[in-house]
Amino acid sequence: MGLLRGFAVTFRQMFQRPVTNQYVIGTGEKAPKPERLHGRHVLNRYEDGMEKCIGCELCAGVCPARCIYVRGADNPEDDPVSPGERYGYVYEINYLRCIHCDLCVEACPTEAITETKLFEFSFTSREDAVYTKDELLVDDDGMPRHMPWEDWRPGEDEHTSAWMRATSPSGSAAFEGRVAWTGELGYGVRSPEAAQADKDAVTVPADDDDHGHDDHDDHDHGGGDH
């Protein structure tokens, strides 16, 4: 009887609607992606074209998969690459190791590295899986470079992880709507994430407010020192 019950499960599933859709790369329709999906990285530029990466190697240091390799160099005095003293001379990500945890984005002090919504890679060699700085750095218009083995779709470069992560530090709704990041070439200053539901808002109890503030608007608490 146990065998028959097992086959009953199999036969029921045969008539269920499939979860996945058949498509060929570059054609067909994909399922909608959540805003917080972590995909392929990009290295961003400031709106004036300067590179945001300063070669600090914090992203490589925090990476649990050890898939990032960075080597910084001093900026040429006559033709600086970034606004700081140093810039990312070598930058590589091995996507055979990357787990898309977004910790590199969290560690970056200049919002240089972010993750797009592109998640489909069709590597034909190990060399293609190791992205170099030339492949990761956005072009002169601020757009991600499209590799032949990538299946880009409209909108996959719009909502990168930088604007999402900076919206609500530590999950506090008091930071909703605050823009705490710099603009990017090709996009300007990205809009913050949509507000949380009112039931999730964080308020400061009146008896805990010892600073004498008259305005108890949720969006005005905890701003300057964080």
VEXFI-866085 format. One record per residue (C-alpha): x, y, z. Coordinates in steps of 0.001 Angstrom, whole numbers, plus 524288, in hexadecimal, padded with zeros to 5 digits. Layout:
<sites>
+-------+-------+-------+
|    xx |    yy |    zz |
+-------+-------+-------+
|     X |     Y |     Z |
...
+-------+-------+-------+
</sites>
This chain:
<sites>
+-------+-------+-------+
|    xx |    yy |    zz |
+-------+-------+-------+
| 80000 | 80000 | 80000 |
| 80B27 | 80926 | 802EA |
| 8101E | 8077F | 7F50B |
| 802D3 | 80AD6 | 7EF7D |
| 801C2 | 816F5 | 7F7F4 |
| 80EF9 | 81B4F | 7F308 |
| 80AE9 | 819F2 | 7E4F2 |
| 7FE5B | 82151 | 7E7F7 |
| 8068C | 82D2E | 7EB90 |
| 80E0E | 82BC9 | 7DED9 |
| 801CA | 82AD5 | 7D68D |
| 7FBA6 | 836B0 | 7DD36 |
| 80790 | 83EEB | 7DA2E |
| 80715 | 83B00 | 7CBDF |
| 7FACE | 84314 | 7CA29 |
| 7FF5F | 84F0F | 7D1CA |
| 802CF | 85B9C | 7CAC6 |
| 811A1 | 85C94 | 7C916 |
| 818BB | 86697 | 7D15A |
| 82340 | 869A9 | 7C757 |
| 821AC | 86EFC | 7B9A6 |
| 82923 | 86A31 | 7ADD0 |
| 830CD | 874CD | 7A6FC |
| 83CF4 | 876B9 | 79EE3 |
| 8474B | 8805E | 7A374 |
| 8441E | 88DC2 | 79E11 |
| 835DB | 88A5F | 79B73 |
| 82A11 | 88659 | 7A337 |
| 824F4 | 88B98 | 7B007 |
| 82AF8 | 88A71 | 7BD7B |
| 8242B | 88AC2 | 7CA90 |
| 82407 | 8980F | 7D166 |
| 82FAF | 89A6E | 7DA5A |
| 82E9E | 89FAA | 7E833 |
| 834C0 | 8ACFC | 7EA94 |
| 83EB6 | 8A75E | 7F402 |
| 843B9 | 89CBF | 7EAF6 |
| 8528E | 89C0C | 7EAA2 |
| 85856 | 899FB | 7DD2B |
| 8646A | 89D65 | 7D560 |
| 86CF2 | 8A83B | 7DAF4 |
| 870A0 | 8B51D | 7D4B6 |
| 87B02 | 8BF0B | 7D843 |
| 87507 | 8CC9E | 7D80A |
| 879CD | 8DA1F | 7D475 |
| 87667 | 8E75F | 7DA18 |
| 86E12 | 8F03E | 7D1CB |
| 87A52 | 8F751 | 7CD0A |
| 87FD2 | 8EA74 | 7C7DF |
| 889B2 | 8E7F6 | 7D2B9 |
| 88A56 | 8DA14 | 7D7EA |
| 88490 | 8D7D8 | 7E55D |
| 88DC4 | 8CCB3 | 7E8ED |
| 8994C | 8D127 | 7F13A |
| 8A024 | 8C3F7 | 7F1CB |
| 89E5E | 8C278 | 80083 |
| 89C4F | 8B3A3 | 7FF3D |
| 891A7 | 8B35C | 8099B |
| 888B6 | 8ABEF | 8005D |
| 89301 | 8A16B | 7FE87 |
| 89585 | 8A0B2 | 80D1C |
| 8873F | 89EAC | 810BB |
| 8840C | 894FF | 805CD |
| 88103 | 887A9 | 80BFA |
| 8833D | 88090 | 7FF17 |
| 89042 | 8875B | 7FC6A |
| 88C04 | 889E9 | 7EE85 |
| 89077 | 8982F | 7EDD5 |
| 89E4D | 89C7D | 7EAFE |
| 8A1C3 | 8AAEF | 7EBBE |
| 8AE9F | 8B1F7 | 7EA7C |
| 8AF14 | 8C095 | 7EC7B |
| 8B8A6 | 8CA6C | 7E6F2 |
| 8BBC5 | 8D8BE | 7E925 |
| 8B448 | 8E235 | 7E0BC |
| 8BC5A | 8E8CC | 7D61D |
| 8BDA4 | 8F71A | 7D9D8 |
| 8BBBD | 8FBEC | 7CBF5 |
| 8B039 | 8F30B | 7C8AF |
| 8A976 | 8ED92 | 7D4DB |
| 8A045 | 8E208 | 7D321 |
| 8988C | 8E3F8 | 7DFBA |
| 896C1 | 8EF95 | 7E8E6 |
| 89F03 | 8E952 | 7F392 |
| 8AD71 | 8E6BC | 7F4E9 |
| 8AC0C | 8D8EE | 7EF80 |
| 8A3A9 | 8D19D | 7E5D8 |
| 8A097 | 8C391 | 7E26B |
| 8AB93 | 8BFBE | 7D936 |
| 8A798 | 8B162 | 7D8A0 |
| 899E6 | 8AC86 | 7DB9D |
| 89556 | 89E99 | 7D925 |
| 8898E | 89683 | 7DD51 |
| 8894E | 887D7 | 7DB81 |
| 87B10 | 88436 | 7D933 |
| 87E0B | 875CE | 7DACB |
| 87F80 | 8791A | 7E93C |
| 87696 | 884DB | 7EB53 |
| 86A7C | 8822A | 7F3AD |
| 8645B | 88FB2 | 7F178 |
| 86363 | 8927B | 7FFFF |
| 864E0 | 8A137 | 7FDB5 |
| 86EB0 | 8A295 | 808CB |
| 87829 | 8A935 | 7FF83 |
| 86DE0 | 8B399 | 7FD01 |
| 86BE2 | 8B58A | 80B8E |
| 87A82 | 8B6FA | 80DF1 |
| 87D44 | 8C0A1 | 80301 |
| 87F05 | 8CE6A | 8089D |
| 87CC2 | 8D549 | 7FB98 |
| 87186 | 8CD5A | 7F5CF |
| 87AAD | 8C964 | 7EAE9 |
| 875CB | 8BB75 | 7E99F |
| 8676F | 8B7EE | 7E887 |
| 85FBE | 8AC51 | 7E395 |
| 85645 | 8ACEA | 7D833 |
| 84AC7 | 8A3CC | 7D5F9 |
| 851B8 | 89C15 | 7CB4B |
| 852FC | 88E2B | 7D034 |
| 8548C | 885DF | 7C3FF |
| 8623A | 88240 | 7BF9F |
| 86570 | 878B4 | 7B4D0 |
| 873FB | 876BE | 7B61A |
| 87AF2 | 86E70 | 7AC2D |
| 88832 | 86F56 | 7B2CC |
| 88DEA | 871D4 | 7C038 |
| 89476 | 87E2A | 7BB16 |
| 8872F | 88415 | 7B7E7 |
| 882BE | 881C6 | 7C5EC |
| 88D81 | 88A78 | 7CB76 |
| 88914 | 8985C | 7C8C7 |
| 893A2 | 8A2B0 | 7C7B3 |
| 892B6 | 8B11F | 7CAB2 |
| 890A5 | 8B42F | 7BC4E |
| 88494 | 8AB7E | 7BC7A |
| 87F49 | 8B00B | 7C994 |
| 88152 | 8BEB5 | 7C80D |
| 875CF | 8C5E1 | 7C206 |
| 87834 | 8CC5E | 7B4DE |
| 8796F | 8DAE8 | 7B1FB |
| 86A9D | 8DC35 | 7B297 |
| 869CB | 8D56E | 7BFC6 |
| 8638C | 8C92A | 7BA1F |
| 867E2 | 8BB4F | 7BDA0 |
| 86FED | 8B48D | 7B34C |
| 868BC | 8A934 | 7AD01 |
| 8709C | 89CED | 7AB0A |
| 86CED | 8938C | 79FF2 |
| 8694E | 888E0 | 7A9B1 |
| 85FFF | 89175 | 7B1B4 |
| 8514C | 8925D | 7AFE0 |
| 84E15 | 8A06D | 7B374 |
| 83FE8 | 8A4D0 | 7B405 |
| 83A61 | 8B29D | 7B563 |
| 83ACC | 8B7D0 | 7C346 |
| 844FF | 8AE7B | 7C890 |
| 84E88 | 8B9B5 | 7CA9A |
| 844F9 | 8C368 | 7D0A1 |
| 84335 | 8BEFC | 7DEB6 |
| 850C5 | 8BB66 | 7E34C |
| 8540B | 8B7B3 | 7F135 |
| 85A38 | 8C4B7 | 7F4FF |
| 84D9B | 8CC66 | 7F617 |
| 8469E | 8C12E | 7FCF9 |
| 850AF | 8BED0 | 80793 |
| 8523A | 8CD1F | 80B42 |
| 843C9 | 8CFC9 | 80D28 |
| 84178 | 8CA26 | 81AA0 |
| 84DC9 | 8C7BA | 822CD |
| 84BA0 | 8BD0D | 82CEB |
| 83DC8 | 8BBA8 | 82809 |
| 83960 | 8C86B | 82E3F |
| 82DDA | 8CEAA | 82765 |
| 832B9 | 8DBD7 | 82C37 |
| 83C1E | 8DBD1 | 820B2 |
| 831D7 | 8D959 | 81646 |
| 832B4 | 8E264 | 80AB3 |
| 83FF0 | 8E7EF | 80E81 |
| 849D4 | 8E8CE | 8039D |
| 85722 | 8E5DA | 80976 |
| 85EAC | 8E218 | 7FD44 |
| 864D4 | 8E90B | 7F1CF |
| 86015 | 8E9CC | 7E3E7 |
| 864AE | 8E0A7 | 7D934 |
| 86862 | 8E35C | 7CB42 |
| 85CBB | 8E080 | 7C28E |
| 852DF | 8DFAD | 7CDAD |
| 854F3 | 8EB56 | 7D68C |
| 85094 | 8E99B | 7E493 |
| 8488F | 8DD47 | 7E56E |
| 83B77 | 8DE0A | 7EC5F |
| 83A5A | 8D7A1 | 7F9C2 |
| 832A8 | 8CB5D | 7FC2C |
| 823EA | 8CC97 | 7FDCF |
| 81F1B | 8CF76 | 80B91 |
| 81BDC | 8C47F | 814DD |
| 80DEA | 8C23F | 81964 |
| 80926 | 8CB29 | 8243D |
| 80809 | 8BF9D | 82D76 |
| 816B1 | 8BD66 | 82C14 |
| 81A87 | 8CB7D | 82EB2 |
| 82396 | 8CE22 | 83A25 |
| 81F67 | 8D909 | 8434C |
| 82601 | 8DEF1 | 84F27 |
| 81DC1 | 8DE21 | 85B9B |
| 81B2B | 8EB52 | 861D0 |
| 820E2 | 8E755 | 86F0B |
| 82DA1 | 8E31D | 8687C |
| 82FBE | 8EFE3 | 8614D |
| 83892 | 8F7D0 | 86A37 |
| 83D62 | 90143 | 85FE6 |
| 831E5 | 90A7B | 86018 |
| 82E33 | 908D6 | 851D6 |
| 82145 | 90EBA | 84DEE |
| 8206E | 90751 | 84135 |
| 81E11 | 8F8B9 | 842B5 |
| 81DE1 | 8F570 | 8344B |
| 82362 | 8E7B4 | 83283 |
| 82C0E | 8EC24 | 82774 |
| 8333C | 8F638 | 82FA3 |
| 838A1 | 8ED72 | 83A5D |
| 84648 | 8E7B3 | 83A67 |
| 84AFB | 8EEF0 | 82E8A |
| 857B0 | 8F620 | 83051 |
| 8607A | 8ED44 | 8382A |
| 85E5B | 8E092 | 830E4 |
+-------+-------+-------+
</sites>
